[in-house]
Amino acid sequence: MDKEIEDVTADISVYKACLQRLEQESYNILGEIDFQKEKQKIEEEEEELKAAIEEAEKKYAEVASEMKGLETEYIEFEQSKERYWQEFNSSQFQLTSQQEERDAVSAKIEVSQVHLDLLKRTNVLNDAFHISHDGEIGTINNFHLGCLPDVKVEWDEINAAWGQAALLLHTMAQFGRGQWFWRTQFDDAMKTFLTCLREFAEFAMSLDKENNVPPHKSLKLPYKIDGDKVRGHTVVRCGNTEENWTRALKYMLCDLKWVLHWFVNSTSFCAVVDIKE
């Protein structure tokens, strides 16, 4: 009970202090006219606030509508972008495929061009008459033309080699452009064959001169033919050593090969030649 009395007494003291403070404050009591003015002012401010709120709500609705439109446009833009990238990737794939196909075609064209150039440089005479050598012995179509003390060659093979050489020279003389070379009657004599080869070479060099072929492209035999000799070695068998005779035949075949190269590069001859006996 004492504690409760003490608490109530404390509350009374606080209320008294508040009452004294309120009694000391002054109040301006408005008259009826001032009250009405103040009321009207507050009401006008309230109307202005309502109008401002309505305007703000209107703008909010407009902004919300614009945002909704922007969201729709954004969705459409994303869809358009997705279609664009799909079309782009498809076009890129088609372009890559076309480029690969073009590269493949270009590669085929390049290979075909190489083959065409090779065919253009190919002549039936080069294939029909292969001139080479086997050590110190010249060969034509793998027939040895000549022999050595330590390398025996049958006369049938030597005769066959001479026949191939004569056929080649005869073919070039018979199937040039027009009357390139007067038709010499060939016999089996080696001296006559060498003379025919020299005359054919001289005729070819005269054509180069007439056609103003540059000296570095004009025909020039690697080994000089003088009578029955090639580079000082005679093709005559009688009274000659096998070494010198074979060496002369090898030089003769080399000259014949140079004439063949000139003939291939200077004519349009490319057909298979039909030689009648």
C-alpha positions in Angstrom: 0.0 0.0 0.0 2.8 2.4 0.9 4.4 1.7 -2.5 1.2 2.4 -4.3 0.6 5.6 -2.4 4.2 6.7 -3.3 3.6 6.0 -7.0 0.3 7.9 -7.1 1.9 10.8 -5.3 4.6 10.8 -8.0 2.0 10.8 -10.8 0.2 13.7 -9.1 3.4 15.7 -9.0 4.0 15.1 -12.8 0.4 16.2 -13.6 0.8 19.3 -11.6 4.0 20.3 -13.4 2.3 19.8 -16.8 -0.7 21.8 -15.7 1.5 24.7 -14.5 3.4 24.7 -17.9 0.1 24.7 -19.8 -1.3 27.5 -17.7 1.8 29.6 -18.4 1.5 29.2 -22.3 -0.5 31.8 -24.2 -3.0 31.0 -27.0 -4.2 33.1 -29.8 -7.8 32.3 -30.2 -9.0 33.2 -33.8 -12.2 35.1 -34.4 -15.0 33.8 -36.5 -13.8 35.8 -39.6 -10.2 34.8 -39.3 -11.2 31.2 -38.7 -13.3 31.2 -41.9 -10.3 32.7 -43.8 -7.9 30.2 -42.4 -10.4 27.4 -43.2 -10.9 28.6 -46.7 -7.1 28.8 -47.2 -6.7 25.3 -45.9 -9.6 24.1 -48.2 -7.9 25.8 -51.2 -4.6 24.2 -50.4 -6.5 20.9 -50.1 -8.1 21.4 -53.5 -4.7 22.3 -55.0 -3.2 19.2 -53.4 -6.1 17.1 -54.8 -5.5 18.6 -58.3 -1.8 17.9 -58.0 -2.5 14.4 -56.9 -4.9 13.9 -59.9 -2.3 15.3 -62.3 0.4 13.1 -60.8 -1.9 10.1 -61.1 -2.7 11.0 -64.7 1.0 11.3 -65.5 1.6 8.0 -63.7 -1.0 6.4 -65.8 0.6 7.8 -69.0 4.0 6.7 -67.8 2.6 3.3 -67.0 1.0 3.0 -70.4 4.3 4.1 -72.1 6.2 1.6 -70.0 3.8 -1.1 -71.1 4.3 -0.1 -74.7 8.1 -0.1 -74.2 7.9 -3.5 -72.7 5.9 -4.7 -75.8 8.5 -3.1 -78.1 11.3 -4.7 -76.1 9.7 -8.1 -76.4 9.3 -7.6 -80.2 12.8 -6.4 -80.4 14.1 -9.4 -78.6 12.1 -11.7 -80.9 13.4 -9.8 -84.0 17.0 -10.1 -82.6 16.6 -13.8 -82.1 15.3 -14.2 -85.7 18.1 -12.0 -87.0 20.8 -14.1 -85.4 19.1 -17.3 -86.6 19.1 -15.9 -90.1 22.6 -14.6 -89.7 23.9 -18.0 -88.6 22.1 -19.7 -91.4 23.5 -17.3 -93.9 27.0 -17.6 -92.4 26.7 -21.4 -92.7 25.6 -21.1 -96.3 28.4 -18.7 -97.0 30.9 -21.0 -95.5 29.6 -23.9 -97.4 29.7 -21.9 -100.7 33.2 -20.7 -99.9 34.3 -24.3 -99.3 32.6 -25.4 -102.5 34.3 -22.5 -104.3 37.7 -23.5 -102.9 37.1 -27.1 -103.9 36.1 -26.0 -107.4 39.2 -23.7 -107.6 41.4 -26.5 -106.4 39.9 -28.8 -109.1 40.4 -26.0 -111.7 44.0 -25.6 -110.6 44.7 -29.3 -110.9 42.9 -29.4 -114.2 45.0 -26.4 -115.4 48.2 -28.2 -114.4 47.1 -31.3 -116.3 46.1 -29.1 -119.2 49.5 -27.4 -119.2 51.1 -30.8 -119.0 49.1 -32.0 -121.9 49.9 -28.9 -123.9 53.6 -29.6 -123.4 53.1 -33.3 -124.2 53.9 -34.3 -127.8 53.4 -37.7 -129.3 57.0 -37.7 -130.6 58.4 -37.3 -127.1 56.5 -40.3 -126.0 57.1 -42.3 -129.1 60.9 -41.7 -129.3 62.5 -41.7 -125.9 66.2 -40.7 -126.2 68.5 -41.2 -123.3 71.8 -43.0 -122.5 73.0 -46.0 -120.6 76.4 -44.9 -119.3 78.6 -44.2 -122.3 76.1 -45.7 -124.8 73.3 -43.6 -126.2 69.8 -45.2 -126.4 66.6 -44.5 -128.2 63.5 -46.3 -127.0 65.8 -48.5 -124.9 67.7 -49.7 -127.9 71.5 -49.2 -127.5 73.2 -47.5 -130.4 76.8 -48.6 -130.2 78.9 -51.0 -128.1 82.1 -51.0 -126.0 84.7 -53.6 -125.4 83.2 -54.4 -122.0 79.6 -53.9 -123.0 78.5 -56.0 -125.9 75.4 -55.0 -127.8 73.9 -57.3 -130.5 73.8 -55.9 -134.0 70.0 -56.5 -134.2 69.6 -54.0 -131.3 72.0 -51.5 -133.0 70.1 -51.8 -136.3 66.8 -51.3 -134.4 68.2 -48.2 -132.7 69.2 -46.8 -136.1 65.7 -47.6 -137.4 64.1 -45.7 -134.6 66.4 -42.7 -135.2 65.8 -42.7 -138.9 62.0 -43.0 -138.3 62.1 -40.0 -135.9 64.0 -37.8 -138.3 61.8 -39.0 -141.2 58.7 -38.3 -139.2 59.7 -34.7 -138.3 60.7 -34.1 -142.0 57.4 -35.5 -143.4 54.8 -33.9 -140.9 55.8 -30.4 -140.3 53.9 -27.2 -141.3 53.8 -27.3 -145.1 57.0 -28.2 -146.9 59.4 -27.6 -144.0 62.0 -29.9 -145.2 62.7 -31.4 -148.5 62.0 -35.1 -148.5 65.3 -36.9 -148.4 65.5 -40.6 -149.4 66.9 -42.4 -146.4 69.0 -45.4 -146.7 70.7 -47.5 -144.0 74.0 -45.6 -144.2 75.0 -43.8 -141.1 76.8 -41.1 -143.0 73.6 -40.3 -144.9 71.6 -40.2 -141.7 74.1 -37.8 -140.1 73.9 -35.6 -143.2 70.1 -35.6 -143.0 70.2 -34.6 -139.4 72.6 -31.8 -140.1 70.5 -30.6 -143.0 67.4 -30.7 -140.9 69.1 -28.8 -138.1 70.4 -26.1 -140.6 66.9 -25.8 -142.0 65.4 -25.4 -138.5 68.0 -22.7 -137.6 67.2 -20.9 -140.9 63.5 -20.8 -139.9 64.4 -19.4 -136.5 66.4 -16.7 -138.2 63.5 -15.9 -140.6 61.1 -15.8 -137.7 63.4 -13.5 -135.6 63.6 -16.0 -132.8 66.0 -14.7 -130.1 69.4 -16.3 -130.1 68.9 -17.9 -126.6 65.7 -19.6 -127.9 67.0 -20.5 -131.3 68.1 -24.1 -132.1 71.8 -24.7 -131.6 73.2 -28.2 -131.7 75.3 -29.1 -128.7 77.7 -31.0 -130.8 78.9 -29.8 -134.2 78.3 -32.1 -137.2 81.0 -32.0 -139.8 80.7 -34.5 -142.6 80.7 -38.0 -141.0 81.9 -36.6 -137.7 80.1 -35.4 -134.6 82.3 -33.4 -132.2 85.3 -34.8 -134.1 84.3 -38.5 -133.8 83.2 -40.3 -136.9 80.1 -42.4 -137.2 81.8 -44.7 -139.7 82.3 -48.1 -138.3 85.1 -49.3 -140.6 88.6 -48.5 -139.3 87.2 -47.0 -136.1 87.4 -48.1 -132.5 84.3 -49.1 -130.7 84.8 -46.4 -128.1 85.1 -43.5 -130.7 82.2 -45.0 -132.8 79.9 -45.3 -129.8 80.9 -41.9 -128.6 80.0 -40.4 -132.0 76.6 -42.1 -131.9 75.9 -40.9 -128.4 76.7 -37.3 -129.5 74.5 -37.8 -132.6 71.6 -38.9 -130.5 72.1 -35.9 -128.2 71.9 -33.6 -131.3 68.8 -35.5 -132.4 67.2 -35.0 -129.0 67.8 -31.2 -129.3 66.2 -31.2 -132.7 63.2 -33.1 -131.3 62.8 -30.5 -128.6 62.9 -27.7 -131.1 60.4 -29.5 -133.3 58.0 -30.0 -130.4 58.2 -26.4 -129.3 58.0 -25.0 -132.8 55.1 -27.0 -134.4 51.6 -27.9 -133.7 52.3 -31.6 -134.4 50.4 -33.7 -131.8 48.7 -36.4 -133.8 49.7 -40.0 -133.8 51.8 -40.4 -136.9 51.0 -43.3 -139.3 54.2 -44.3 -141.1 53.7 -46.7 -144.1 56.5 -48.9 -145.2 
